[in-house]
Amino acid sequence: MVPIGSVPEVRKNTLLGLIAILLWSTTIAFSRSLTEQLGTFTTAALIYTLAGFFGLLYLSLQSGGITSLRKLPRIYLFGCGTLFVAYITLLYLAIGFAANRTQVLTIGLINYLWPGFSLMFSIPILGRKAKPLLPAGILIAFGGIWLSTYSGSNLSSLSIISGTESLVPYGLALLASISWGLYTNLSRRWAANHDGGGVPLFLLASGLLLTVFRLTSPETAHWSQMTGIHLAYMALLPGMLAYILWDLAVRKGEIILVASLSYLTPLLSTIISALVLKVQPGPALWLGAALVFIGALVCKISVEELET
């Protein structure tokens, strides 16, 4: 299959996807600080409402920016918009319903299944023909994600059967990861040949829906100058810019390469969080890092020839 657009353009958009991955990798460290100060739903509502507002403001400053939204296919706006809002909302609901930080780590693990779902869904949605190595690469990468996070997790058959942990947050996180895997591929299918994107609208819709959840959930916010700085960073970079860059990457870049590189997100996130939050990584992290890298490499090799 020939990539959409010229080779330099495709490579540029693929690079934008990598930048999005790097920005997302800082999310956990700064989100943890914010949620401790503001509360889960207050944090999420502010981040995505501000991100959507700034995104629409940016579009309004571009020539034909706002009007370009009208040219996007409705199936993309409503279909991908629904999946986008579902992903953000389900993930933060899962975090909000988590009983403790240990359960949040497990929810993060389940959320990071989305790169595998992206690759698997690309087969029926985009007509990819995977080599036999692809399932092995996905399993290896999943194993790395599991290993790098499981040491701090309480997810076990015994704890679930005994009822000491609720299945609801895990189910919500799983639905979130499936939603993002579908969004990644359907964005490519429905809007690859169109300029612009609906991400600012999707972000604003997510923020407004999360505001509704915030209004029904009592939370106490404690503000400081540093809290404001972290909130501005999250809204502008991981919240707005990263999603816009990712949307461009999956619609106009090398989607298989971008999806494969996204396996590095949990690894980079763990490393950055360890540095920022001053947490000492254990041996399981480094072994998990090796498995994530190997798995991503196998995934890329298994479909590399299909991108030319």
Long-range contacts (C-beta under 8 A, 24 or more apart in sequence): 1-127, 1-128, 1-306, 1-307, 2-308, 3-254, 3-307, 4-192, 4-193, 4-252, 5-252, 9-252, 10-252, 10-253, 10-254, 11-253, 11-254, 12-253, 13-248, 13-249, 13-251, 13-252, 13-253, 14-249, 14-253, 14-254, 14-257, 14-258, 15-253, 16-245, 16-246, 16-248, 16-249, 16-253, 17-245, 17-246, 17-248, 17-249, 17-250, 17-253, 17-258, 17-261, 17-262, 18-249, 18-258, 18-261, 19-242, 19-245, 20-241, 20-242, 20-243, 20-245, 20-246, 20-249, 21-261, 21-262, 21-264, 21-265, 21-268, 22-268, 23-237, 23-238, 23-241, 23-242, 23-245, 24-238, 24-242, 24-265, 24-269, 25-264, 25-265, 25-268, 25-269, 25-271, 25-272, 26-237, 26-238, 26-269, 26-272, 26-276, 27-234, 27-238, 27-269, 28-108, 28-269, 28-272, 28-273, 29-269, 29-272, 29-273, 29-276, 29-277, 30-230, 30-233, 30-234, 30-238, 30-276, 31-234, 32-273, 32-277, 33-227, 33-230, 34-227, 34-230, 34-231, 34-234, 35-95, 37-221, 37-222, 37-223, 37-224, 37-227, 38-219, 38-221, 38-222, 38-223, 38-227, 38-231, 39-214, 39-217, 39-219, 39-220, 39-221, 40-92, 40-95, 40-96, 40-219, 41-92, 41-96, 41-210, 41-213, 41-214, 41-217, 41-219, 42-214, 42-219, 42-221, 43-231, 44-88, 44-92, 44-207, 44-210, 44-214, 45-207, 45-210, 45-211, 45-213, 45-214, 46-207, 46-231, 46-235, 47-207, 47-231, 47-234, 47-235, 47-239, 48-88, 48-203, 48-204, 48-206, 48-207, 48-210, 48-235, 48-239, 49-204, 49-207, 49-208, 49-210, 49-211, 50-207, 50-231, 50-232, 50-235, 50-236, 50-239, 50-240, 51-200, 51-203, 51-204, 51-207, 51-235, 51-236, 51-239, 51-240, 51-243, 52-200, 52-201, 52-202, 52-203, 52-204, 52-205, 52-206, 52-207, 52-240, 53-204, 54-235, 54-236, 54-240, 55-199, 55-200, 55-203, 55-204, 55-240, 55-244, 56-200, 56-201, 56-204, 58-200, 58-240, 59-196, 59-200, 65-196, 68-195, 68-196, 69-196, 69-198, 69-201, 71-194, 71-195, 71-196, 72-191, 72-194, 72-196, 72-197, 72-198, 73-190, 73-191, 73-194, 75-190, 76-186, 76-187, 76-190, 76-191, 76-194, 76-198, 77-198, 77-201, 79-186, 79-190, 80-183, 80-186, 80-187, 80-190, 80-191, 80-198, 80-202, 81-198, 81-201, 81-202, 81-205, 83-179, 83-180, 83-182, 83-183, 83-186, 84-179, 84-183, 84-199, 84-202, 84-203, 84-205, 84-206, 85-202, 85-205, 85-206, 85-209, 86-175, 86-176, 86-179, 87-176, 87-179, 87-180, 87-183, 88-206, 88-210, 89-206, 89-209, 89-210, 89-213, 90-172, 90-173, 90-175, 90-176, 90-179, 91-172, 91-173, 91-176, 92-210, 92-213, 93-172, 93-213, 94-169, 94-170, 94-172, 94-173, 94-176, 95-169, 96-213, 96-217, 97-166, 97-168, 97-169, 97-172, 98-169, 99-165, 99-166, 102-152, 102-153, 102-154, 103-154, 103-165, 103-169, 105-149, 105-152, 105-153, 106-149, 106-153, 106-154, 106-155, 106-170, 107-169, 107-170, 107-172, 107-173, 108-149, 108-173, 108-266, 109-145, 109-146, 109-149, 109-150, 109-153, 109-155, 109-266, 110-170, 110-173, 110-174, 110-177, 111-173, 111-176, 111-177, 112-145, 112-149, 112-177, 112-265, 112-266, 113-142, 113-145, 113-174, 113-177, 114-176, 114-177, 114-178, 114-180, 114-181, 114-184, 114-262, 115-141, 115-181, 115-259, 115-260, 115-262, 115-263, 115-265, 116-141, 116-142, 116-181, 117-177, 117-178, 117-180, 117-181, 117-182, 118-180, 118-181, 118-184, 118-185, 118-255, 118-259, 118-262, 119-256, 119-259, 119-260, 119-299, 119-303, 120-181, 121-181, 121-182, 121-184, 121-185, 122-185, 122-255, 122-256, 122-259, 125-182, 125-185, 125-186, 125-188, 125-189, 126-185, 126-188, 126-189, 126-255, 128-256, 128-303, 128-306, 129-306, 130-302, 130-303, 131-302, 131-303, 132-302, 133-298, 133-301, 133-302, 134-298, 134-299, 134-302, 134-303, 136-298, 137-260, 137-295, 137-296, 137-297, 137-298, 137-299, 137-300, 137-301, 137-302, 138-295, 138-299, 139-295, 140-291, 140-294, 140-295, 140-298, 141-263, 141-291, 141-292, 141-294, 141-295, 141-296, 141-298, 141-299, 142-295, 143-288, 143-291, 143-295, 144-263, 144-267, 144-287, 144-288, 144-289, 144-290, 144-291, 144-292, 144-293, 144-294, 144-295, 145-263, 145-266, 145-288, 145-292, 146-288, 147-284, 147-287, 147-288, 147-291, 148-266, 148-267, 148-270, 148-284, 148-285, 148-287, 148-288, 148-289, 148-292, 149-266, 149-270, 149-288, 150-284, 151-282, 151-284, 151-285, 184-250, 184-255, 184-259, 185-250, 185-255, 187-247, 187-250, 187-251, 188-250, 188-251, 188-255, 191-251, 192-251, 192-252, 194-251, 197-244, 197-247, 197-248, 197-251, 198-247, 199-240, 199-243, 199-244, 199-247, 200-240, 200-244, 202-243, 203-239, 203-240, 203-243, 254-307, 256-299, 256-300, 256-303, 256-304, 256-306, 256-307, 257-300, 257-307, 259-299, 260-296, 260-297, 260-299, 260-300, 261-296, 263-292, 263-295, 263-296, 263-299, 264-292, 264-293, 264-296, 266-292, 267-292, 267-293
